[in-house]
Structure formats: structure tokens, C-alpha cells
Amino acid sequence: MMLKTHRAREVDESLEAKEVFLAGWVHTLRDLGGKKFIVLRDGTGLVQLVVEKGSKAFDVAQELTQESVVRAKGLVRTDKRAPRGVEVKVEEINILSRAKTPLPLDVSDKVSADLDTRLRERVLDLRRLEMQAVMRIQSAAVRAFREKLYSKGFLEVFTPKIIASATEGGAALFPVIYFGKEAFLAQSPQLYKELLAGSIERVFEVAPAWRAEESDTPFHLSEFVSMDVEAAFFDYNDIMDLLEDLIKGMIDGVQRECSDCLKELNYELPKFEFPIPKITYKDSIEILKKEGVDVKFGDDISTPLLRVLNKALGKDLYFITDWPSSARPFYTKAKGDDPSLSESFDLIFRSLEIVSGSTRNSSRDVLEESLKQRGLNPSSFEFFLRWFDYGMPPHAGFGMGLSRVMLMLTGLSSVKDVVAFPRDKKRLTP
Amino acid sequence: MMLKTHRAREVDESLEAKEVFLAGWVHTLRDLGGKKFIVLRDGTGLVQLVVEKGSKAFDVAQELTQESVVRAKGLVRTDKRAPRGVEVKVEEINILSRAKTPLPLDVSDKVSADLDTRLRERVLDLRRLEMQAVMRIQSAAVRAFREKLYSKGFLEVFTPKIIASATEGGAALFPVIYFGKEAFLAQSPQLYKELLAGSIERVFEVAPAWRAEESDTPFHLSEFVSMDVEAAFFDYNDIMDLLEDLIKGMIDGVQRECSDCLKELNYELPKFEFPIPKITYKDSIEILKKEGVDVKFGDDISTPLLRVLNKALGKDLYFITDWPSSARPFYTKAKGDDPSLSESFDLIFRSLEIVSGSTRNSSRDVLEESLKQRGLNPSSFEFFLRWFDYGMPPHAGFGMGLSRVMLMLTGLSSVKDVVAFPRDKKRLTP
């Protein structure tokens, strides 16, 4: 038998005078006259329990500590003074797991510890209402992303994560010992999703990817969830159109499913301009120069430069398109009219790249040349290249970092904060 | 501009006399007195193109090879002789990518190569209609699984895949070199999903997991997609009820979304008995003994034994419950009335375990004892155990192997066949 008849959020005025069984964590405890007020928390939110003096339940409630797990039976009653206008008068209460005191991290207070402490005490930290809101927003966002893709005929796929060679260049790889041989963790599903687009046309994947990032920034993790799309017979403009729909879908999904979470985070989703404005890389460089930045064609546009650009443009969400071919990976297609530029884009949220995409090369000869130009050996990529002999359609796609998109959807400032158990150079537990 | 106005399957009688742009692969080519018939394939299926002699398109069509990628413009016309009663009279056709001949694997024929050959030539193999059907069934099944869980208030989570220590015992781990230190690939999200159930109550994850399986069987891979559920305030009976709903949901989803795929595979989904029958481990052993099998309490029930049991029971889908505690992992809860047995189950499809689940231990003392009994050192699990001091609810959950469920949903016989790019001891590419 399930331990509860209702979840916390489900207790509302419609249940007036009904008996309910609830179970959850003791969020707060308060004594008031001959009564104890317990705010009970579960995965849906909070509900107030009242235990009256003289009852057997009162004796049990005396033993309670914050974050202890309890099960309670009681009657629902409306009371304007209670949060949400409803409370449960407790008839029986059992302690299922008694929490030690003191807690290494306070769960109920909005007074927050620093991120390092919170990540060390993460299991308690995730119980905080703000983190519960973050986890719900994430689930809703990923769901909306997938739903939009299903509706456009995309299939969800699963690509191998243990691979024989690098996809995005040789640096930043984690080696795996695979039955005595060396292999690597996939930096992205790039080459496999291209092959799948070359087999089944429209695919997407939401899965972990790894980069051995030495740098400790609020925007990098060594393990991250990559949301990948690849489609045959699309070019980068088609992909930008699709991506715009996906961004809209995710924002709508979060607004619809999680308005209370946004409130909990005290965050309003930004109102973006649609269609999303596009600016070319070349124009971006010109604007930066006008802003006094010492930058030239071919340079990367790093986060500090994006900050300047963001300010100059006055846009919160924008595409930077047509990047120099030399600045993009070997699989990126050059522009027909100017091969020094590529059919590529980044989607920028303020000063953060959240998506990177392009039309891909679909010719074996061009790919081989492109690998050589980058000092890579085509024969190491034969497992990929050989399929281009057997009917490879034009195709395009993108990779989106879930945790970066989550910064846009939550207003938080570090990807470490939006990932349940982040991995970086110094963090391998919890 | 998108290269196509319609996908192959969308071309039907409602488009009579309309101009369409199509793009895809040349599935088959046929000459028939002054006409060429091209069956064009894309990710949705097939459509017949007709190219008439004397047209410019006819000259281009002369150059075509199987699996070449083309774009065609033409007029839709109904014709009872055509597959699906409709064809496209081609006005223009362009070759986007010309496939070499001969192909290393025939894509259009139902005459199939052996699995080893097909896995080597997998990108072509995935273009076969049967494999396209498998990929669509997989996408629909996972979608239905998630939808059912959302409707029951579960949140999708992402747990770390690089971990500091083993979860399911020390064997069968893949070591990762993590910034110069040794770490491992997660064998399952077990301990992290438990911690998340202890924070946010109801969670699920669909993600890769790894086992360094030495054995080469049709039911094992070294990398697999694990569908995991964990819920606070559930016990194993609640989880079996939930799992039953999920199985129903997946079967309904596949039936609804993919009836044509099942037809392509010439497969009918089995009609299971609901509620799913339950048999205890003890009774299973008794039945096996009656069938003349040399087996005793405490023994594992391996696939050959499950075959005997399946036959004796006459059931295609059944739970084996209440396994010996000694046969289950340390986190499994023992039964209150007989600690030699545990609150655990396997879900068996014919003779294959497709799900394994249990009520989990939620007491630190019991967990420490359980680790010791298995020769494991509690201090290695401190990253997990310490949270049990701070209010850990009773909880339960399961892990389901996607590729094994796919055998049930497709009628295929090897998990290597249902995974796009399977990984085993000898396979690291493609």
C-alpha cells in the first residue's frame, strides 16, 4: 500500500473535512500555544500540518527534527491563516526516519550557503525549494524540447559513448580502458548523429558528453548533457528556424508547467524577440571594433567580447552566423560564395553561447581536405568517411548545452548550480 | 530553403495533381518500356517516382545508382498500380550524392546478411526498412515510458556517469582516467537515483550505463541504455504496479504510433495478461524441481532455467518476486517476516529478465551491515551512506534495459540488433 493518499500540493480546499495520508520531510517546525505547526515538504511542495496538545501525535511531534521523514494521517480543513488557505489537522503521525541535528546545510531557509558548501552537501541542497524548482524546470524544458521534435518527425536515438577516436579534435578527451585497449568518452555525438541522419534522416539525442576541461568557469563542466539534433536535407538556415521553434517550445513549456517554480526562483523568463535576430560574424567584429575592442577577422568571440556585443546590440538572444571556416570543426561546410566563411551559427543568450550549429560537409573529398588543413589524419576518420561514398545527403544540425540553457530558464549564474551532481576537475563526489 | 515540400509518406491521394519537391535515397530502380520507376526512400518510408523517356530528367536518371541521394520535383498522380495507389511524375531530378557500386550491403532486399556483416556495414543496414522500423519503435517506446511517468509526477533527472566507486560490486567496471586520477563509468545510476528520491521524491532517468561484460551473448552489451525509476514512499509492490502501467503504456504507444513498423517487421505484439502474474522465487524453484531441474534455494535462475519456467507457467510476461537476500545487491531491503528473502522482483519476458527492482534499504545501520556481509567496505560508500542520517524516506525503484524491452517490442532476438551502434568486447566501431 502506498504510504500517502495525496501529495503535498494536492491538498487544497476541495478536500475540506476529508481524511488524508501524507508523507514527506519536516520542512519547518513551530510551537504556538498548545499547538505544533509542521510544514511538511514533498516533491510537489509544502503543506501545513497542525498537531494539538494532549494528542498522542503531539508526543511524537515532540521528537521531531528538521528534515525527519514522517507519515501523517489527518483531516483537511480550510483556514485563511494557513499558507495556501488549507491545513491538515493531524490524528496520527509516525517518524519514518529521524534526521540528526545539526544539519550540515539548512534546507528551509533562504539564507544560502556558498556554492562550494552547497555542492558538498548537495543531497540536502537539492531539497531546498529553489533547487526543487530548478529540477522541475529542467524536466519540463527537456520534455518540451522532445515534444516539439517528435511533432516534426524526428526520432530519438542513442549513440555510442565509448568511441575509438576524437570527434572534435584531440584535446580534452577522457581515456577509458576498454578491455585492455584505450578508448575515449565521446565529446559529442557529432559523427554518429551525422551517420544516423545519413540513414534515418531526422534524429535527436539528449545524452551525456564529456570534455576534460582544465578551466574552472561557471560555464564549463567535464560532464554535461548535450541536446543534439541532426537532419538530412536541412541547411543551417532550416536548422536555425527549427531551433527557434524549440526555444519557443521550451519557454512555453516552462511557463505553462512551472510558473510556480519561476516564482520560487523569483525569476521572470526574458521576453525574447522572435524571429531571433541574426548578425553575421563579420558584422559582429565590426561592431566590436567600433566599441573599441582590439579584435580582427578570424578571432574567436569570447565571453568578455560577447558582453560588449550584447550591450551594443541591446538583444538578449541572437544568432551570430557565418563564422570563419578556420574557427569551426572539420565537418562544417564552407559557404559557396566565400569558402573562408562557413554555414555556421552560434546562438547567444546575452554573453553565453548556448547552441552551436552548422551545415555539415557531405562530400568525402571536402572532408578529407578539411581534416588535413587541421592537421588531422583522414585515415583515423575512415570509420566515418567511408559512408560518404554510399549516398550521404546534405545535412545540418546543432548541439545545445542543457545546463547553459538552464541558466536562461532559471536566472542562475553557474552551470554547477543547475546540475544535480556536477563534475569538474576537483569534483568526483557526491 | 528546405529541400523538400513533403516527406515520402506524406505523398497521398489528397495531393493529386499538386507539385511536390521530394528528396531521399534511391531505394530501387526499375526500367519498364520507356519509363524508369524509382522508389524513393526517406526517413518516413517509400514513394514511387516515374521518369518518362525523352525528358531531361530521364538522362539524369540514367546515371542513378541504388542509395544515391536525389531531389525531385514532380506532380502527384493517383495510379492504382503504384504502391500506396499514388506516384510522382518527375519533371526535374538532381543527384545530390552519387553512391558507389557495388554497395557493401544491400539496402532494398529482404535477403539479409548475417548480423556481423550487418553491424560492420551498419550505416547502410540502418537504412533497411526493418531497421528504420526498429528505430521508430524505440523512439515511440521511450516516449511512451516518459509520458506515463510525467503523468504520475515523476521528474526526469540526469545523474553523473563518471563516478568514484562501484555501485553494483567491484567487477565489470570500466576505468576512466579522470584528470590523472582513476574513476569509473557508472554501472547504473542506482545510488544517485536513490539520493535524488531522498531529495525530490519521484525521479526517472533514461541514460547510458556500462558493464565490462566479458561474455558474448545476445542479451549483453558493454554499453546499454538503462531506464531507471526511483520513488520515495513506494515499496516494491507499488513499483510493480507502476511498472505494469509503464509496460501497458509502451505497448499502447508502439501500437498506436508504429503499427506500420510492426507490419514491416512482420511482428504482432504479444497479448499479455494484466495484471501481470506474480510468482515467488520459492515457488519458481519448486516448479523447476518438479520439471526435473537440479536447482536449490539460493541459486540464480539463469536464462536456460527461465526457459523451463516459462514453458511450465505458460506465461509470456511475469514477475518473479521475493528473491533470496543473498542473491541481490546490498541496497535491497530484506523482508520483515523473513530476512533471508528480500522485497525484490524481476520482470521476465518469456525467458529474459527485462527489469529488476526492489524496495531499498533506508536505514544506515542496515546498509552498513549489508555491505559488510558482501565483503564490501562501508567507508568506500560513505559518499552515499552519510545522507541516510538526514531523513531518508523509504523508497523503491527499478532498472529496465531498453534493448531487452526492444526485443519484446520488435520480435528480434539479439540486443545487438536493436542498438544502432552496439558496443561489446570486440566492437568499438563503427
Interface residues (C-beta under 8 A of the other chain):
Chain A: M1 M2 L3 K4 R7 A23 G24 W25 V26 D42 G43 T44 E67 S68 V69 R71 L96 S97 R98 A99 K100 L103 P104 V123 L124 L126 R127 M131 Q132 M135 R136 Q138 S139 V142 R143 R146 Y150 G153 L155 E156 V157 F158 T159 P160 K161 I162 I163 A164 F174 P175 V176 I177 Y178 F179 K181 A183 L185 Y192 L195 L196 G198 S199 I200 E201 R202 A207 P208 W210 A212 S222 E223 V225 A232 F233 F234 N237 D238 S362 S363 F383 F384 W387 F388 D389 Y390 G391 M392 P393 P394 L402 V419 A420 F421 P422 R423 K425 L428 T429 P430
Chain B: M1 M2 L3 K4 R7 A23 G24 W25 V26 D42 G43 T44 E67 S68 V69 R71 L96 S97 R98 A99 K100 L103 P104 V123 L124 L126 R127 M131 Q132 M135 R136 Q138 S139 V142 R143 R146 Y150 G153 L155 E156 V157 F158 T159 P160 K161 I162 I163 A164 F174 P175 V176 I177 Y178 F179 K181 A183 L185 Y192 L195 L196 G198 S199 I200 E201 R202 A207 P208 W210 A212 S222 E223 V225 A232 F233 F234 N237 D238 S362 S363 F383 F384 W387 F388 D389 Y390 G391 M392 P393 P394 L402 V419 A420 F421 P422 R423 K425 L428 T429 P430
